[in-house]
């Protein structure tokens, strides 16, 4: 959980990064910062003041080659820790059309 700090607003210490194999293939062993504040892209996702979730937000990450990847990120808390989920948009499955027929 974030610690409130005068001047920074809060600081949240990274406990344990968990990357999927496909994320690691694209980005490598990402260099996650050990501490996040509201001024960071990821720190801005951390819910505070009784919020349980951040809602979806856009985020850009650079891959191993320096190419930009648009991502969607969301965080949530269960009061003991905060989870931040990041997904590369282009790897999301394309929406399938739904056909309805009246009988």
Biopython code that builds the backbone (N, CA, C, O; Angstrom):
import numpy as np
from Bio.PDB.StructureBuilder import StructureBuilder

atoms = [
    (1, "UNK", "N", (0.845, -1.188, 0.000)),
    (1, "UNK", "CA", (0.000, 0.000, 0.000)),
    (1, "UNK", "C", (0.885, 1.245, 0.000)),
    (1, "UNK", "O", (1.988, 1.229, 0.547)),
    (2, "UNK", "N", (0.401, 2.313, -0.611)),
    (2, "UNK", "CA", (1.207, 3.535, -0.641)),
    (2, "UNK", "C", (1.342, 4.157, 0.740)),
    (2, "UNK", "O", (0.432, 4.099, 1.566)),
    (3, "UNK", "N", (2.505, 4.750, 0.962)),
    (3, "UNK", "CA", (2.769, 5.519, 2.179)),
    (3, "UNK", "C", (2.652, 6.983, 1.824)),
    (3, "UNK", "O", (3.281, 7.437, 0.868)),
    (4, "UNK", "N", (1.863, 7.733, 2.569)),
    (4, "UNK", "CA", (1.734, 9.153, 2.277)),
    (4, "UNK", "C", (2.964, 9.895, 2.775)),
    (4, "UNK", "O", (3.383, 9.738, 3.921)),
    (5, "UNK", "N", (3.534, 10.708, 1.888)),
    (5, "UNK", "CA", (4.776, 11.424, 2.164)),
    (5, "UNK", "C", (4.591, 12.873, 1.730)),
    (5, "UNK", "O", (4.211, 13.147, 0.592)),
    (6, "UNK", "N", (4.862, 13.788, 2.641)),
    (6, "UNK", "CA", (4.729, 15.203, 2.310)),
    (6, "UNK", "C", (5.674, 15.554, 1.168)),
    (6, "UNK", "O", (6.850, 15.191, 1.189)),
    (7, "UNK", "N", (5.153, 16.259, 0.179)),
    (7, "UNK", "CA", (5.955, 16.658, -0.970)),
    (7, "UNK", "C", (5.770, 15.720, -2.149)),
    (7, "UNK", "O", (5.647, 16.188, -3.281)),
    (8, "UNK", "N", (5.745, 14.413, -1.925)),
    (8, "UNK", "CA", (5.543, 13.435, -3.005)),
    (8, "UNK", "C", (4.077, 13.051, -3.151)),
    (8, "UNK", "O", (3.679, 12.543, -4.199)),
    (9, "UNK", "N", (3.279, 13.278, -2.140)),
    (9, "UNK", "CA", (1.902, 12.795, -2.134)),
    (9, "UNK", "C", (1.872, 11.395, -1.534)),
    (9, "UNK", "O", (1.256, 11.170, -0.493)),
    (10, "UNK", "N", (2.534, 10.466, -2.193)),
    (10, "UNK", "CA", (2.714, 9.130, -1.639)),
    (10, "UNK", "C", (3.883, 8.453, -2.331)),
    (10, "UNK", "O", (4.347, 8.888, -3.385)),
    (11, "UNK", "N", (4.333, 7.402, -1.725)),
    (11, "UNK", "CA", (5.339, 6.520, -2.311)),
    (11, "UNK", "C", (4.833, 5.098, -2.153)),
    (11, "UNK", "O", (4.397, 4.689, -1.076)),
    (12, "UNK", "N", (4.899, 4.359, -3.240)),
    (12, "UNK", "CA", (4.506, 2.952, -3.207)),
    (12, "UNK", "C", (5.729, 2.132, -3.593)),
    (12, "UNK", "O", (6.312, 2.339, -4.657)),
    (13, "UNK", "N", (6.108, 1.221, -2.743)),
    (13, "UNK", "CA", (7.280, 0.385, -2.975)),
    (13, "UNK", "C", (6.859, -0.877, -3.704)),
    (13, "UNK", "O", (5.912, -1.555, -3.306)),
    (14, "UNK", "N", (7.577, -1.183, -4.777)),
    (14, "UNK", "CA", (7.299, -2.394, -5.548)),
    (14, "UNK", "C", (7.688, -3.610, -4.722)),
    (14, "UNK", "O", (8.820, -3.721, -4.250)),
    (15, "UNK", "N", (6.760, -4.496, -4.558)),
    (15, "UNK", "CA", (7.025, -5.697, -3.765)),
    (15, "UNK", "C", (7.540, -6.831, -4.633)),
    (15, "UNK", "O", (8.573, -7.430, -4.336)),
    (16, "UNK", "N", (6.813, -7.126, -5.711)),
    (16, "UNK", "CA", (7.218, -8.258, -6.542)),
    (16, "UNK", "C", (6.641, -8.093, -7.947)),
    (16, "UNK", "O", (5.427, -8.192, -8.126)),
    (17, "UNK", "N", (7.483, -7.845, -8.939)),
    (17, "UNK", "CA", (6.970, -7.787, -10.319)),
    (17, "UNK", "C", (6.776, -9.207, -10.855)),
    (17, "UNK", "O", (7.615, -10.082, -10.641)),
    (18, "UNK", "N", (5.678, -9.418, -11.541)),
    (18, "UNK", "CA", (5.402, -10.706, -12.179)),
    (18, "UNK", "C", (5.069, -10.423, -13.633)),
    (18, "UNK", "O", (4.084, -9.746, -13.929)),
    (19, "UNK", "N", (5.883, -10.936, -14.534)),
    (19, "UNK", "CA", (5.678, -10.731, -15.965)),
    (19, "UNK", "C", (5.295, -12.057, -16.611)),
    (19, "UNK", "O", (5.824, -13.110, -16.254)),
    (20, "UNK", "N", (4.373, -11.993, -17.562)),
    (20, "UNK", "CA", (4.047, -13.190, -18.328)),
    (20, "UNK", "C", (5.195, -13.491, -19.284)),
    (20, "UNK", "O", (6.020, -12.622, -19.563)),
    (21, "UNK", "N", (5.245, -14.718, -19.782)),
    (21, "UNK", "CA", (6.281, -15.079, -20.747)),
    (21, "UNK", "C", (6.176, -14.227, -22.006)),
    (21, "UNK", "O", (7.194, -13.805, -22.555)),
    (22, "UNK", "N", (4.950, -13.970, -22.470)),
    (22, "UNK", "CA", (4.792, -13.173, -23.692)),
    (22, "UNK", "C", (5.229, -11.720, -23.464)),
    (22, "UNK", "O", (5.802, -11.106, -24.364)),
    (23, "UNK", "N", (4.970, -11.167, -22.286)),
    (23, "UNK", "CA", (5.425, -9.816, -21.962)),
    (23, "UNK", "C", (6.947, -9.779, -21.960)),
    (23, "UNK", "O", (7.547, -8.850, -22.500)),
    (24, "UNK", "N", (7.572, -10.786, -21.356)),
    (24, "UNK", "CA", (9.038, -10.849, -21.294)),
    (24, "UNK", "C", (9.635, -11.011, -22.677)),
    (24, "UNK", "O", (10.711, -10.477, -22.945)),
    (25, "UNK", "N", (8.963, -11.736, -23.568)),
    (25, "UNK", "CA", (9.441, -11.888, -24.945)),
    (25, "UNK", "C", (9.517, -10.530, -25.631)),
    (25, "UNK", "O", (10.480, -10.249, -26.345)),
    (26, "UNK", "N", (8.517, -9.691, -25.421)),
    (26, "UNK", "CA", (8.475, -8.372, -26.067)),
    (26, "UNK", "C", (9.397, -7.375, -25.375)),
    (26, "UNK", "O", (10.147, -6.659, -26.039)),
    (27, "UNK", "N", (9.346, -7.325, -24.048)),
    (27, "UNK", "CA", (10.030, -6.261, -23.304)),
    (27, "UNK", "C", (11.298, -6.686, -22.582)),
    (27, "UNK", "O", (12.040, -5.840, -22.083)),
    (28, "UNK", "N", (11.552, -7.978, -22.521)),
    (28, "UNK", "CA", (12.682, -8.463, -21.748)),
    (28, "UNK", "C", (12.360, -8.375, -20.265)),
    (28, "UNK", "O", (11.214, -8.129, -19.889)),
    (29, "UNK", "N", (13.345, -8.570, -19.443)),
    (29, "UNK", "CA", (13.160, -8.420, -17.997)),
    (29, "UNK", "C", (13.082, -6.916, -17.744)),
    (29, "UNK", "O", (14.102, -6.253, -17.551)),
    (30, "UNK", "N", (11.863, -6.391, -17.749)),
    (30, "UNK", "CA", (11.639, -4.942, -17.650)),
    (30, "UNK", "C", (12.293, -4.388, -16.383)),
    (30, "UNK", "O", (12.271, -5.022, -15.327)),
    (31, "UNK", "N", (12.858, -3.227, -16.506)),
    (31, "UNK", "CA", (13.537, -2.572, -15.386)),
    (31, "UNK", "C", (12.514, -1.768, -14.585)),
    (31, "UNK", "O", (12.415, -0.551, -14.741)),
    (32, "UNK", "N", (11.753, -2.454, -13.728)),
    (32, "UNK", "CA", (10.749, -1.792, -12.904)),
    (32, "UNK", "C", (11.431, -0.967, -11.829)),
    (32, "UNK", "O", (12.420, -1.402, -11.238)),
    (33, "UNK", "N", (10.909, 0.212, -11.578)),
    (33, "UNK", "CA", (11.450, 1.063, -10.521)),
    (33, "UNK", "C", (11.100, 0.466, -9.166)),
    (33, "UNK", "O", (10.064, -0.186, -9.039)),
    (34, "UNK", "N", (11.922, 0.667, -8.166)),
    (34, "UNK", "CA", (11.607, 0.127, -6.832)),
    (34, "UNK", "C", (10.541, 0.936, -6.089)),
    (34, "UNK", "O", (9.887, 0.407, -5.190)),
    (35, "UNK", "N", (10.355, 2.223, -6.456)),
    (35, "UNK", "CA", (9.398, 3.093, -5.767)),
    (35, "UNK", "C", (8.646, 3.926, -6.810)),
    (35, "UNK", "O", (9.236, 4.412, -7.775)),
    (36, "UNK", "N", (7.320, 4.083, -6.598)),
    (36, "UNK", "CA", (6.482, 4.876, -7.500)),
    (36, "UNK", "C", (5.778, 5.976, -6.716)),
    (36, "UNK", "O", (5.420, 5.798, -5.552)),
    (37, "UNK", "N", (5.584, 7.126, -7.382)),
    (37, "UNK", "CA", (4.874, 8.266, -6.803)),
    (37, "UNK", "C", (3.748, 8.661, -7.770)),
    (37, "UNK", "O", (3.676, 8.122, -8.874)),
    (38, "UNK", "N", (2.876, 9.588, -7.376)),
    (38, "UNK", "CA", (1.799, 10.012, -8.279)),
    (38, "UNK", "C", (2.307, 10.653, -9.573)),
    (38, "UNK", "O", (1.553, 10.774, -10.538)),
    (39, "UNK", "N", (3.569, 11.060, -9.600)),
    (39, "UNK", "CA", (4.138, 11.696, -10.795)),
    (39, "UNK", "C", (4.570, 10.695, -11.865)),
    (39, "UNK", "O", (4.855, 11.089, -12.995)),
    (40, "UNK", "N", (4.622, 9.411, -11.526)),
    (40, "UNK", "CA", (4.996, 8.368, -12.495)),
    (40, "UNK", "C", (3.757, 7.891, -13.236)),
    (40, "UNK", "O", (2.646, 7.968, -12.711)),
    (41, "UNK", "N", (3.947, 7.394, -14.465)),
    (41, "UNK", "CA", (2.820, 6.831, -15.214)),
    (41, "UNK", "C", (2.165, 5.687, -14.441)),
    (41, "UNK", "O", (0.939, 5.605, -14.369)),
    (42, "UNK", "N", (2.971, 4.818, -13.873)),
    (42, "UNK", "CA", (2.426, 3.682, -13.128)),
    (42, "UNK", "C", (1.953, 4.130, -11.752)),
    (42, "UNK", "O", (0.914, 3.665, -11.282)),
    (43, "UNK", "N", (2.679, 5.007, -11.106)),
    (43, "UNK", "CA", (2.260, 5.523, -9.808)),
    (43, "UNK", "C", (0.915, 6.219, -9.874)),
    (43, "UNK", "O", (0.138, 6.161, -8.921)),
    (44, "UNK", "N", (0.630, 6.877, -10.991)),
    (44, "UNK", "CA", (-0.653, 7.566, -11.162)),
    (44, "UNK", "C", (-1.826, 6.588, -11.191)),
    (44, "UNK", "O", (-2.975, 7.000, -11.030)),
    (45, "UNK", "N", (-1.553, 5.311, -11.391)),
    (45, "UNK", "CA", (-2.607, 4.293, -11.417)),
    (45, "UNK", "C", (-3.017, 3.819, -10.026)),
    (45, "UNK", "O", (-4.060, 3.184, -9.874)),
    (46, "UNK", "N", (-2.222, 4.115, -9.025)),
    (46, "UNK", "CA", (-2.445, 3.563, -7.695)),
    (46, "UNK", "C", (-3.669, 4.215, -7.050)),
    (46, "UNK", "O", (-3.712, 5.434, -6.888)),
    (47, "UNK", "N", (-4.657, 3.405, -6.685)),
    (47, "UNK", "CA", (-5.856, 3.974, -6.065)),
    (47, "UNK", "C", (-5.570, 4.473, -4.647)),
    (47, "UNK", "O", (-4.908, 3.798, -3.859)),
    (48, "UNK", "N", (-6.078, 5.661, -4.341)),
    (48, "UNK", "CA", (-5.888, 6.242, -3.006)),
    (48, "UNK", "C", (-7.232, 6.771, -2.507)),
    (48, "UNK", "O", (-8.226, 6.753, -3.233)),
    (49, "UNK", "N", (-7.250, 7.232, -1.288)),
    (49, "UNK", "CA", (-8.431, 7.865, -0.679)),
    (49, "UNK", "C", (-9.664, 6.972, -0.735)),
    (49, "UNK", "O", (-10.756, 7.431, -1.067)),
    (50, "UNK", "N", (-9.486, 5.706, -0.412)),
    (50, "UNK", "CA", (-10.620, 4.792, -0.351)),
    (50, "UNK", "C", (-11.038, 4.193, -1.679)),
    (50, "UNK", "O", (-11.949, 3.366, -1.720)),
    (51, "UNK", "N", (-10.388, 4.595, -2.774)),
    (51, "UNK", "CA", (-10.718, 3.995, -4.066)),
    (51, "UNK", "C", (-10.274, 2.540, -4.071)),
    (51, "UNK", "O", (-9.269, 2.196, -3.448)),
    (52, "UNK", "N", (-11.012, 1.686, -4.766)),
    (52, "UNK", "CA", (-10.660, 0.279, -4.859)),
    (52, "UNK", "C", (-9.976, -0.042, -6.182)),
    (52, "UNK", "O", (-9.315, -1.072, -6.308)),
    (53, "UNK", "N", (-10.134, 0.845, -7.174)),
    (53, "UNK", "CA", (-9.606, 0.578, -8.510)),
    (53, "UNK", "C", (-9.290, 1.894, -9.197)),
    (53, "UNK", "O", (-9.844, 2.937, -8.851)),
    (54, "UNK", "N", (-8.398, 1.835, -10.170)),
    (54, "UNK", "CA", (-8.033, 3.044, -10.913)),
    (54, "UNK", "C", (-8.879, 3.242, -12.157)),
    (54, "UNK", "O", (-8.953, 4.353, -12.683)),
    (55, "UNK", "N", (-9.523, 2.171, -12.639)),
    (55, "UNK", "CA", (-10.155, 2.231, -13.949)),
    (55, "UNK", "C", (-9.075, 2.073, -15.006)),
    (55, "UNK", "O", (-7.887, 2.157, -14.695)),
    (56, "UNK", "N", (-9.468, 1.849, -16.238)),
    (56, "UNK", "CA", (-8.494, 1.641, -17.313)),
    (56, "UNK", "C", (-7.866, 2.956, -17.745)),
    (56, "UNK", "O", (-8.541, 3.978, -17.871)),
    (57, "UNK", "N", (-6.556, 2.906, -17.970)),
    (57, "UNK", "CA", (-5.817, 4.074, -18.446)),
    (57, "UNK", "C", (-4.825, 3.634, -19.509)),
    (57, "UNK", "O", (-4.401, 2.478, -19.539)),
    (58, "UNK", "N", (-4.460, 4.557, -20.374)),
    (58, "UNK", "CA", (-3.468, 4.285, -21.413)),
    (58, "UNK", "C", (-2.072, 4.462, -20.857)),
    (58, "UNK", "O", (-1.833, 5.280, -19.969)),
    (59, "UNK", "N", (-1.150, 3.673, -21.401)),
    (59, "UNK", "CA", (0.235, 3.706, -20.954)),
    (59, "UNK", "C", (1.088, 3.281, -22.145)),
    (59, "UNK", "O", (0.677, 2.414, -22.916)),
    (60, "UNK", "N", (2.252, 3.869, -22.306)),
    (60, "UNK", "CA", (3.173, 3.487, -23.377)),
    (60, "UNK", "C", (4.426, 2.891, -22.749)),
    (60, "UNK", "O", (5.010, 3.478, -21.838)),
    (61, "UNK", "N", (4.837, 1.725, -23.236)),
    (61, "UNK", "CA", (6.087, 1.094, -22.796)),
    (61, "UNK", "C", (6.979, 0.903, -24.010)),
    (61, "UNK", "O", (6.493, 0.696, -25.121)),
    (62, "UNK", "N", (8.290, 0.973, -23.794)),
    (62, "UNK", "CA", (9.255, 0.733, -24.865)),
    (62, "UNK", "C", (9.753, -0.698, -24.775)),
    (62, "UNK", "O", (10.074, -1.196, -23.696)),
    (63, "UNK", "N", (9.812, -1.362, -25.950)),
    (63, "UNK", "CA", (10.294, -2.745, -25.961)),
    (63, "UNK", "C", (11.817, -2.790, -26.021)),
    (63, "UNK", "O", (12.484, -1.762, -25.910)),
    (64, "UNK", "N", (12.352, -3.983, -26.197)),
    (64, "UNK", "CA", (13.814, -4.169, -26.230)),
    (64, "UNK", "C", (14.498, -3.355, -27.321)),
    (64, "UNK", "O", (15.657, -2.966, -27.183)),
    (65, "UNK", "N", (13.762, -3.098, -28.422)),
    (65, "UNK", "CA", (14.321, -2.356, -29.554)),
    (65, "UNK", "C", (14.052, -0.855, -29.472)),
    (65, "UNK", "O", (14.444, -0.100, -30.361)),
    (66, "UNK", "N", (13.389, -0.432, -28.413)),
    (66, "UNK", "CA", (13.053, 0.981, -28.275)),
    (66, "UNK", "C", (11.760, 1.354, -28.970)),
    (66, "UNK", "O", (11.419, 2.535, -29.034)),
    (67, "UNK", "N", (11.017, 0.358, -29.503)),
    (67, "UNK", "CA", (9.735, 0.628, -30.150)),
    (67, "UNK", "C", (8.657, 0.838, -29.095)),
    (67, "UNK", "O", (8.645, 0.185, -28.051)),
    (68, "UNK", "N", (7.752, 1.767, -29.396)),
    (68, "UNK", "CA", (6.665, 2.094, -28.478)),
    (68, "UNK", "C", (5.520, 1.103, -28.612)),
    (68, "UNK", "O", (5.177, 0.678, -29.716)),
    (69, "UNK", "N", (4.937, 0.741, -27.488)),
    (69, "UNK", "CA", (3.770, -0.145, -27.472)),
    (69, "UNK", "C", (2.687, 0.505, -26.623)),
    (69, "UNK", "O", (2.889, 0.795, -25.443)),
    (70, "UNK", "N", (1.534, 0.728, -27.247)),
    (70, "UNK", "CA", (0.385, 1.244, -26.510)),
    (70, "UNK", "C", (-0.140, 0.125, -25.615)),
    (70, "UNK", "O", (-0.330, -1.006, -26.060)),
    (71, "UNK", "N", (-0.364, 0.454, -24.374)),
    (71, "UNK", "CA", (-0.849, -0.527, -23.405)),
    (71, "UNK", "C", (-2.087, 0.018, -22.709)),
    (71, "UNK", "O", (-2.342, 1.222, -22.697)),
    (72, "UNK", "N", (-2.835, -0.891, -22.138)),
    (72, "UNK", "CA", (-3.923, -0.515, -21.257)),
    (72, "UNK", "C", (-3.528, -1.027, -19.871)),
    (72, "UNK", "O", (-3.054, -2.154, -19.723)),
    (73, "UNK", "N", (-3.729, -0.187, -18.871)),
    (73, "UNK", "CA", (-3.324, -0.543, -17.514)),
    (73, "UNK", "C", (-4.475, -0.259, -16.559)),
    (73, "UNK", "O", (-5.293, 0.633, -16.783)),
    (74, "UNK", "N", (-4.511, -1.037, -15.499)),
    (74, "UNK", "CA", (-5.540, -0.868, -14.478)),
    (74, "UNK", "C", (-4.980, -1.385, -13.163)),
    (74, "UNK", "O", (-4.195, -2.333, -13.145)),
    (75, "UNK", "N", (-5.376, -0.773, -12.086)),
    (75, "UNK", "CA", (-4.922, -1.251, -10.779)),
    (75, "UNK", "C", (-6.117, -1.458, -9.868)),
    (75, "UNK", "O", (-7.183, -0.875, -10.062)),
    (76, "UNK", "N", (-5.913, -2.294, -8.880)),
    (76, "UNK", "CA", (-6.944, -2.498, -7.873)),
    (76, "UNK", "C", (-6.270, -2.878, -6.564)),
    (76, "UNK", "O", (-5.122, -3.323, -6.539)),
    (77, "UNK", "N", (-7.002, -2.694, -5.491)),
    (77, "UNK", "CA", (-6.482, -3.013, -4.177)),
    (77, "UNK", "C", (-7.489, -3.852, -3.406)),
    (77, "UNK", "O", (-8.698, -3.751, -3.614)),
    (78, "UNK", "N", (-6.969, -4.675, -2.521)),
    (78, "UNK", "CA", (-7.830, -5.402, -1.598)),
    (78, "UNK", "C", (-7.447, -5.013, -0.172)),
    (78, "UNK", "O", (-7.588, -5.808, 0.757)),
    (79, "UNK", "N", (-6.969, -3.805, -0.012)),
    (79, "UNK", "CA", (-6.604, -3.096, 1.227)),
    (79, "UNK", "C", (-5.240, -3.467, 1.813)),
    (79, "UNK", "O", (-4.747, -2.743, 2.678)),
    (80, "UNK", "N", (-4.619, -4.548, 1.387)),
    (80, "UNK", "CA", (-3.291, -4.895, 1.901)),
    (80, "UNK", "C", (-2.182, -4.620, 0.889)),
    (80, "UNK", "O", (-1.033, -4.379, 1.257)),
    (81, "UNK", "N", (-2.542, -4.660, -0.376)),
    (81, "UNK", "CA", (-1.571, -4.395, -1.440)),
    (81, "UNK", "C", (-2.306, -3.920, -2.679)),
    (81, "UNK", "O", (-3.526, -4.048, -2.783)),
    (82, "UNK", "N", (-1.551, -3.375, -3.611)),
    (82, "UNK", "CA", (-2.115, -2.872, -4.857)),
    (82, "UNK", "C", (-1.559, -3.721, -5.994)),
    (82, "UNK", "O", (-0.361, -3.995, -6.047)),
    (83, "UNK", "N", (-2.430, -4.129, -6.891)),
    (83, "UNK", "CA", (-2.031, -4.879, -8.076)),
    (83, "UNK", "C", (-2.190, -3.976, -9.291)),
    (83, "UNK", "O", (-3.230, -3.340, -9.464)),
    (84, "UNK", "N", (-1.168, -3.919, -10.128)),
    (84, "UNK", "CA", (-1.230, -3.142, -11.360)),
    (84, "UNK", "C", (-1.103, -4.125, -12.514)),
    (84, "UNK", "O", (-0.122, -4.863, -12.613)),
    (85, "UNK", "N", (-2.108, -4.126, -13.384)),
    (85, "UNK", "CA", (-2.124, -5.016, -14.542)),
    (85, "UNK", "C", (-1.873, -4.195, -15.793)),
    (85, "UNK", "O", (-2.509, -3.161, -15.998)),
    (86, "UNK", "N", (-0.945, -4.651, -16.634)),
    (86, "UNK", "CA", (-0.605, -3.947, -17.871)),
    (86, "UNK", "C", (-0.711, -4.933, -19.016)),
    (86, "UNK", "O", (-0.184, -6.043, -18.936)),
    (87, "UNK", "N", (-1.399, -4.529, -20.094)),
    (87, "UNK", "CA", (-1.565, -5.405, -21.243)),
    (87, "UNK", "C", (-1.296, -4.612, -22.520)),
    (87, "UNK", "O", (-1.790, -3.494, -22.671)),
    (88, "UNK", "N", (-0.516, -5.184, -23.438)),
    (88, "UNK", "CA", (-0.232, -4.543, -24.723)),
    (88, "UNK", "C", (-1.499, -4.622, -25.573)),
    (88, "UNK", "O", (-2.040, -5.708, -25.782)),
    (89, "UNK", "N", (-1.969, -3.485, -26.061)),
    (89, "UNK", "CA", (-3.239, -3.431, -26.788)),
    (89, "UNK", "C", (-3.227, -4.291, -28.045)),
    (89, "UNK", "O", (-4.211, -4.979, -28.319)),
    (90, "UNK", "N", (-2.144, -4.271, -28.816)),
    (90, "UNK", "CA", (-2.158, -5.001, -30.085)),
    (90, "UNK", "C", (-2.230, -6.520, -29.903)),
    (90, "UNK", "O", (-2.524, -7.237, -30.859)),
    (91, "UNK", "N", (-1.970, -7.013, -28.709)),
    (91, "UNK", "CA", (-2.061, -8.455, -28.483)),
    (91, "UNK", "C", (-3.434, -8.882, -27.980)),
    (91, "UNK", "O", (-3.707, -10.073, -27.832)),
    (92, "UNK", "N", (-4.293, -7.904, -27.718)),
    (92, "UNK", "CA", (-5.650, -8.246, -27.303)),
    (92, "UNK", "C", (-6.393, -8.853, -28.489)),
    (92, "UNK", "O", (-6.195, -8.433, -29.629)),
    (93, "UNK", "N", (-7.220, -9.807, -28.231)),
    (93, "UNK", "CA", (-7.989, -10.441, -29.305)),
    (93, "UNK", "C", (-8.917, -9.416, -29.939)),
    (93, "UNK", "O", (-9.520, -8.592, -29.251)),
    (94, "UNK", "N", (-9.020, -9.480, -31.255)),
    (94, "UNK", "CA", (-9.930, -8.585, -31.971)),
    (94, "UNK", "C", (-11.367, -8.958, -31.595)),
    (94, "UNK", "O", (-11.688, -10.138, -31.459)),
    (95, "UNK", "N", (-12.215, -7.967, -31.430)),
    (95, "UNK", "CA", (-13.604, -8.279, -31.088)),
    (95, "UNK", "C", (-14.281, -9.062, -32.212)),
    (95, "UNK", "O", (-14.097, -8.774, -33.394)),
    (96, "UNK", "N", (-15.047, -10.032, -31.821)),
    (96, "UNK", "CA", (-15.769, -10.849, -32.804)),
    (96, "UNK", "C", (-17.176, -10.297, -32.956)),
    (96, "UNK", "O", (-17.815, -9.925, -31.971)),
    (97, "UNK", "N", (-17.657, -10.245, -34.194)),
    (97, "UNK", "CA", (-19.022, -9.755, -34.386)),
    (97, "UNK", "C", (-20.021, -10.763, -33.800)),
    (97, "UNK", "O", (-19.807, -11.974, -33.837)),
    (98, "UNK", "N", (-21.085, -10.234, -33.276)),
    (98, "UNK", "CA", (-22.151, -11.071, -32.739)),
    (98, "UNK", "C", (-23.346, -10.904, -33.666)),
    (98, "UNK", "O", (-23.797, -9.789, -33.927)),
    (99, "UNK", "N", (-23.843, -12.013, -34.152)),
    (99, "UNK", "CA", (-24.998, -11.979, -35.046)),
    (99, "UNK", "C", (-26.217, -12.506, -34.294)),
    (99, "UNK", "O", (-26.204, -13.613, -33.755)),
    (100, "UNK", "N", (-27.249, -11.707, -34.269)),
    (100, "UNK", "CA", (-28.488, -12.111, -33.614)),
    (100, "UNK", "C", (-29.536, -12.348, -34.693)),
    (100, "UNK", "O", (-29.653, -11.572, -35.641)),
    (101, "UNK", "N", (-30.271, -13.392, -34.542)),
    (101, "UNK", "CA", (-31.361, -13.646, -35.497)),
    (101, "UNK", "C", (-32.648, -13.826, -34.712)),
    (101, "UNK", "O", (-32.674, -14.431, -33.641)),
    (102, "UNK", "N", (-33.677, -13.299, -35.259)),
    (102, "UNK", "CA", (-35.001, -13.452, -34.661)),
    (102, "UNK", "C", (-35.644, -14.703, -35.275)),
    (102, "UNK", "O", (-35.583, -14.912, -36.487)),
    (103, "UNK", "N", (-36.239, -15.503, -34.448)),
    (103, "UNK", "CA", (-36.883, -16.741, -34.936)),
    (103, "UNK", "C", (-38.367, -16.577, -34.903)),
    (103, "UNK", "O", (-39.098, -17.497, -35.270)),
]
sb = StructureBuilder()
sb.init_structure("model")
sb.init_model(0)
sb.init_chain("A")
sb.init_seg("    ")
for serial, (resi, resn, name, xyz) in enumerate(atoms, 1):
    if name == "N":
        sb.init_residue(resn, " ", resi, " ")
    sb.init_atom(name, np.array(xyz, "f"), 0.0, 1.0, " ", f" {name:<3s}", serial, name[0])
structure = sb.get_structure()
